[in-house]
């Protein structure tokens, strides 16, 4: 959450002339509900199943593409193994302080952090990152997001 996945995905997509998909946006479109509504009405388990389903559909329907998945996507249903089998996985390893700064601005649109106070947000991010790091660390490529550029991302991908 807040690491820049959609931002960098769109830039890479345009530069590499590949289709781009934001997993959350595809789910919103197919479900005709916001992510927050899905969480409230059907729960996180339903949402995580939809993530897996949509991710598999994208892989089956497209030979090459760029996808920005949600921060939890790699952590459920062995999605990280599926993602690695299907293409290159990049972890945008963004610092906790940068994540906090970004998420404070967009908290109301994010169901997992909507009710968390300003002072608790950093500890929440730290805890979530700790829980998810073992999945993220399986990425093929790890990039320090704050120090990257479109050119450096393309170079890294060329060398992989």
SERO-4910 file (N, C-alpha, C, O; in steps of 0.05 Angstrom, whole numbers):
BEGIN
 pado doro    nc1    nc2    nc3   cac1   cac2   cac3    cc1    cc2    cc3    oc1    oc2    oc3
  Unk    A     17    -24      0      0      0      0     18     25      0     33     29     18
  Unk    A     14     41    -21     29     66    -21     57     65    -31     72     85    -30
  Unk    A     66     42    -42     94     39    -50     99     50    -78    123     52    -86
  Unk    A     79     56    -93     83     67   -120     78     46   -142     87     51   -165
  Unk    A     65     24   -136     61      3   -155     46     12   -180     54      7   -203
  Unk    A     24     26   -175      8     36   -198     23     57   -214     23     57   -238
  Unk    A     36     75   -200     51     97   -213     72     85   -232     73     92   -255
  Unk    A     89     68   -221    111     57   -237    100     37   -258    112     35   -280
  Unk    A     79     23   -251     67      4   -271     57     19   -295     62     10   -318
  Unk    A     44     41   -291     34     57   -314     57     68   -331     56     67   -355
  Unk    A     78     78   -318    101     89   -332    115     67   -348    121     71   -372
  Unk    A    119     44   -336    132     21   -350    115     12   -373    125      6   -395
  Unk    A     89     11   -369     70      2   -390     72     20   -414     74     10   -437
  Unk    A     72     46   -410     73     65   -432    100     63   -446    101     62   -471
  Unk    A    122     61   -431    149     60   -443    154     34   -458    167     34   -479
  Unk    A    144     12   -447    149    -14   -459    127    -23   -478    128    -44   -491
  Unk    A    106     -6   -481     83    -11   -499     70    -38   -492     65    -55   -509
  Unk    A     65    -42   -466     51    -66   -457     26    -58   -442     24    -36   -431
  Unk    A      5    -75   -443    -19    -69   -428    -14    -67   -399      3    -82   -388
  Unk    A    -27    -49   -385    -25    -46   -356    -51    -51   -343    -72    -42   -352
  Unk    A    -50    -65   -321    -74    -71   -305    -69    -65   -275    -48    -74   -265
  Unk    A    -86    -50   -263    -85    -47   -234   -105    -67   -223   -129    -65   -229
  Unk    A    -96    -86   -208   -113   -108   -199   -137    -98   -184   -160   -108   -189
  Unk    A   -134    -79   -166   -156    -68   -152   -177    -55   -171   -201    -59   -167
  Unk    A   -167    -41   -191   -186    -28   -210   -201    -48   -226   -225    -44   -231
  Unk    A   -188    -70   -234   -202    -91   -248   -224   -103   -231   -246   -109   -240
  Unk    A   -218   -108   -205   -237   -119   -187   -261   -100   -183   -284   -108   -183
  Unk    A   -255    -74   -180   -276    -54   -177   -294    -54   -202   -319    -53   -199
  Unk    A   -282    -56   -225   -297    -56   -250   -315    -81   -252   -339    -79   -259
  Unk    A   -304   -105   -246   -319   -129   -249   -341   -133   -228   -362   -143   -233
  Unk    A   -334   -124   -203   -353   -126   -181   -374   -104   -180   -394   -106   -167
  Unk    A   -367    -81   -194   -384    -58   -193   -388    -47   -165   -410    -37   -158
  Unk    A   -366    -49   -149   -366    -39   -122   -338    -29   -116   -319    -39   -128
  Unk    A   -335    -10    -98   -308     -2    -89   -296    -24    -72   -310    -42    -62
  Unk    A   -270    -22    -69   -256    -42    -52   -267    -40    -23   -272    -60    -10
  Unk    A   -272    -15    -14   -283    -12     13   -310    -25     15   -316    -38     36
  Unk    A   -327    -23     -5   -354    -35     -5   -351    -66     -4   -366    -79     10
  Unk    A   -332    -76    -20   -328   -105    -20   -320   -115      8   -330   -135     17
  Unk    A   -301   -101     20   -292   -109     47   -315   -108     67   -318   -127     83
  Unk    A   -332    -87     66   -354    -85     85   -376   -105     79   -386   -118     98
  Unk    A   -383   -109     54   -406   -126     47   -399   -156     45   -415   -173     53
  Unk    A   -376   -162     34   -369   -191     31   -345   -200     48   -341   -224     52
  Unk    A   -329   -181     58   -307   -188     75   -280   -191     60   -280   -193     36
  Unk    A   -259   -191     76   -232   -192     64   -228   -219     50   -214   -220     30
  Unk    A   -238   -241     62   -234   -267     49   -245   -268     21   -231   -278      3
  Unk    A   -268   -257     17   -280   -256    -10   -262   -239    -29   -257   -247    -51
  Unk    A   -253   -216    -19   -236   -199    -35   -211   -213    -43   -202   -212    -66
  Unk    A   -198   -227    -24   -173   -241    -30   -178   -263    -51   -160   -268    -68
  Unk    A   -201   -276    -50   -207   -296    -70   -210   -283    -98   -201   -293   -118
  Unk    A   -223   -260    -98   -227   -245   -123   -200   -237   -135   -195   -238   -159
  Unk    A   -182   -228   -117   -154   -221   -126   -142   -244   -141   -131   -241   -163
  Unk    A   -143   -268   -129   -131   -292   -141   -144   -298   -167   -130   -304   -187
  Unk    A   -170   -297   -168   -185   -303   -192   -178   -284   -215   -173   -293   -237
  Unk    A   -178   -258   -209   -173   -238   -230   -144   -240   -239   -138   -237   -263
  Unk    A   -125   -244   -221    -97   -248   -228    -94   -271   -247    -80   -269   -267
  Unk    A   -106   -294   -241   -105   -317   -259   -117   -311   -286   -107   -320   -307
  Unk    A   -139   -297   -286   -152   -290   -312   -134   -272   -329   -131   -276   -353
  Unk    A   -121   -253   -316   -102   -235   -331    -80   -251   -344    -73   -247   -367
  Unk    A    -68   -270   -329    -47   -286   -339    -56   -304   -362    -42   -307   -382
  Unk    A    -80   -315   -359    -91   -332   -380    -99   -317   -405    -97   -328   -427
  Unk    A   -106   -292   -402   -117   -276   -425    -95   -259   -439   -101   -249   -461
  Unk    A    -72   -256   -427    -52   -238   -439    -24   -252   -438    -16   -263   -417
  Unk    A    -10   -250   -460     17   -262   -461     37   -245   -446     52   -255   -430
  Unk    A     36   -219   -450     54   -200   -436     38   -176   -427     22   -165   -441
  Unk    A     43   -168   -402     30   -145   -391     43   -137   -365     61   -152   -355
  Unk    A     35   -115   -354     45   -106   -328     21   -103   -310      0    -92   -318
  Unk    A     23   -114   -286      1   -112   -266     12   -101   -240     33   -108   -230
  Unk    A     -4    -83   -229      0    -73   -203    -19    -88   -185    -43    -84   -186
  Unk    A     -8   -104   -168    -25   -120   -150    -27   -105   -123    -11    -88   -117
  Unk    A    -46   -112   -107    -49   -101    -81    -27   -111    -63    -15   -132    -68
  Unk    A    -21    -97    -41      0   -104    -23     -4   -132    -11     16   -145     -3
  Unk    A    -28   -141     -8    -33   -167      4    -34   -190    -16    -33   -213     -8
  Unk    A    -36   -183    -42    -39   -204    -62    -18   -227    -60    -26   -250    -61
  Unk    A      7   -221    -57     27   -243    -57     25   -261    -32     36   -282    -32
  Unk    A     10   -252    -12      9   -265     14    -13   -286     17    -15   -299     38
  Unk    A    -30   -289     -3    -53   -307     -1    -53   -327    -23    -43   -321    -45
  Unk    A    -64   -351    -18    -69   -372    -38    -44   -379    -54    -47   -387    -77
  Unk    A    -20   -376    -43      4   -382    -57      7   -365    -83     19   -374   -102
  Unk    A     -4   -341    -82     -3   -323   -105     25   -316   -113     31   -313   -137
  Unk    A     43   -314    -94     71   -306   -100     84   -327   -118     98   -320   -137
  Unk    A     79   -353   -113     90   -374   -130     78   -372   -158     92   -376   -178
  Unk    A     51   -367   -160     38   -365   -186     49   -341   -201     54   -342   -225
  Unk    A     53   -319   -187     63   -294   -200     91   -299   -211     97   -291   -234
  Unk    A    108   -312   -195    136   -318   -204    136   -337   -228    153   -334   -246
  Unk    A    118   -356   -227    117   -376   -249    107   -362   -275    114   -370   -297
  Unk    A     91   -341   -272     78   -328   -294     94   -304   -306     88   -295   -328
  Unk    A    114   -294   -291    130   -272   -301    149   -262   -280    155   -276   -261
  Unk    A    159   -238   -284    178   -226   -265    162   -211   -243    143   -196   -249
  Unk    A    170   -214   -219    158   -201   -196    177   -180   -185    200   -186   -179
  Unk    A    168   -155   -183    184   -133   -173    172   -124   -146    148   -119   -144
  Unk    A    189   -122   -126    181   -111   -100    192    -83    -98    216    -79    -98
  Unk    A    174    -63    -97    182    -35    -93    184    -32    -63    165    -27    -49
  Unk    A    208    -34    -53    214    -33    -25    216     -4    -16    238      8    -17
  Unk    A    194      7     -7    192     35      1    195     37     31    184     20     46
  Unk    A    208     58     40    213     61     69    186     66     84    167     76     72
  Unk    A    186     58    109    162     61    125    154     90    128    130     96    128
  Unk    A    173    108    131    166    136    134    153    147    108    135    163    110
  Unk    A    163    139     85    151    148     60    123    136     57    105    150     49
  Unk    A    120    111     64     94     98     63     74    113     81     51    118     72
  Unk    A     82    119    105     65    133    124     56    160    112     33    167    113
  Unk    A     75    175    102     69    202     91     49    199     68     30    215     67
  Unk    A     52    180     50     34    177     28      6    167     38    -14    177     29
  Unk    A      6    148     56    -19    137     65    -36    156     82    -60    154     82
  Unk    A    -23    174     96    -38    194    111    -56    210     92    -78    218    100
  Unk    A    -46    215     68    -61    231     48    -84    216     36   -104    228     27
  Unk    A    -82    189     35   -103    174     20   -117    153     38   -129    134     27
  Unk    A   -115    157     63   -125    137     82   -155    131     78   -163    108     80
  Unk    A   -171    151     73   -200    147     71   -208    129     48   -230    117     48
  Unk    A   -191    126     28   -198    108      5   -187     80      9   -189     63     -9
  Unk    A   -175     75     32   -162     49     37   -175     35     61   -171     43     84
  Unk    A   -191     14     56   -207      2     77   -191     -9    100   -200     -9    123
  Unk    A   -167    -19     95   -151    -32    116   -140    -11    136   -133    -18    159
  Unk    A   -138     14    128   -126     34    146   -144     58    152   -137     76    166
  Unk    A   -168     57    141   -187     79    144   -191     88    173   -193    112    179
  Unk    A   -193     69    191   -200     75    219   -175     78    237   -178     82    261
  Unk    A   -151     76    225   -127     78    241   -119    107    244   -118    122    225
  Unk    A   -114    116    269   -106    143    275    -78    149    264    -62    131    258
  Unk    A    -72    175    262    -46    184    251    -23    172    266     -4    163    254
  Unk    A    -25    171    293     -2    162    309      1    131    308     23    121    312
  Unk    A    -20    117    302    -19     88    300    -11     78    273     -4     55    270
  Unk    A    -12     95    253     -8     87    225     20     75    221     23     55    208
  Unk    A     41     88    232     68     78    228     72     50    240     84     33    228
  Unk    A     60     45    264     63     19    276     47     -2    260     55    -25    257
  Unk    A     24      6    249      9    -12    231     25    -20    207     27    -43    199
  Unk    A     37      0    194     53     -5    170     77    -23    177     82    -42    162
  Unk    A     90    -18    199    112    -34    207    104    -63    212    117    -82    204
  Unk    A     81    -66    226     71    -93    231     63   -108    205     71   -131    201
  Unk    A     49    -94    188     40   -107    162     65   -114    145     66   -136    134
  Unk    A     84    -96    144    108   -102    128    123   -126    140    133   -143    126
  Unk    A    123   -128    167    136   -150    180    122   -177    173    135   -197    169
  Unk    A     95   -176    172     79   -200    166     83   -208    136     83   -232    130
  Unk    A     87   -189    119     87   -194     90    114   -197     78    117   -206     55
  Unk    A    135   -189     93    162   -187     82    171   -214     71    185   -215     50
  Unk    A    164   -236     84    173   -262     74    162   -269     46    174   -284     31
  Unk    A    139   -257     39    128   -261     12    141   -241     -7    150   -249    -29
  Unk    A    143   -216      1    156   -196    -16    185   -203    -22    194   -198    -45
  Unk    A    199   -214     -3    227   -221     -7    231   -243    -29    253   -247    -38
  Unk    A    210   -256    -36    211   -277    -57    211   -265    -85    213   -279   -105
  Unk    A    207   -238    -87    207   -225   -113    232   -230   -128    253   -234   -117
  Unk    A    230   -230   -155    253   -233   -172    272   -209   -171    296   -211   -173
  Unk    A    260   -186   -167    274   -160   -167    265   -144   -143    241   -141   -139
  Unk    A    284   -133   -128    278   -115   -106    289    -88   -113    313    -85   -118
  Unk    A    271    -67   -111    279    -40   -118    273    -22    -95    251    -23    -84
  Unk    A    292     -5    -87    287     16    -67    271     38    -82    283     54    -96
  Unk    A    245     39    -78    228     56    -95    235     85    -94    234     98   -115
  Unk    A    243     96    -71    250    124    -70    274    132    -87    276    155    -95
  Unk    A    291    113    -93    315    119   -108    314    109   -136    335    106   -149
  Unk    A    291    104   -147    290     93   -173    280    113   -194    271    135   -187
  Unk    A    283    106   -219    274    122   -241    263    103   -262    269     79   -261
  Unk    A    249    114   -281    238     97   -303    261     83   -318    260     60   -324
  Unk    A    282     99   -323    305     88   -337    319     65   -322    326     45   -334
  Unk    A    322     69   -296    335     48   -280    317     23   -278    328      1   -278
  Unk    A    291     26   -277    273      3   -276    275    -13   -303    276    -37   -302
  Unk    A    276      2   -325    278    -12   -351    305    -26   -353    306    -48   -363
  Unk    A    326    -13   -344    353    -26   -344    353    -52   -328    363    -72   -337
  Unk    A    341    -51   -304    339    -74   -287    324    -97   -301    333   -120   -300
  Unk    A    302    -90   -313    286   -110   -327    301   -122   -351    300   -146   -356
  Unk    A    316   -106   -365    332   -116   -388    353   -136   -379    359   -155   -393
  Unk    A    364   -131   -356    386   -148   -346    376   -173   -332    392   -190   -324
  Unk    A    350   -176   -329    339   -200   -316    333   -222   -336    324   -243   -328
***
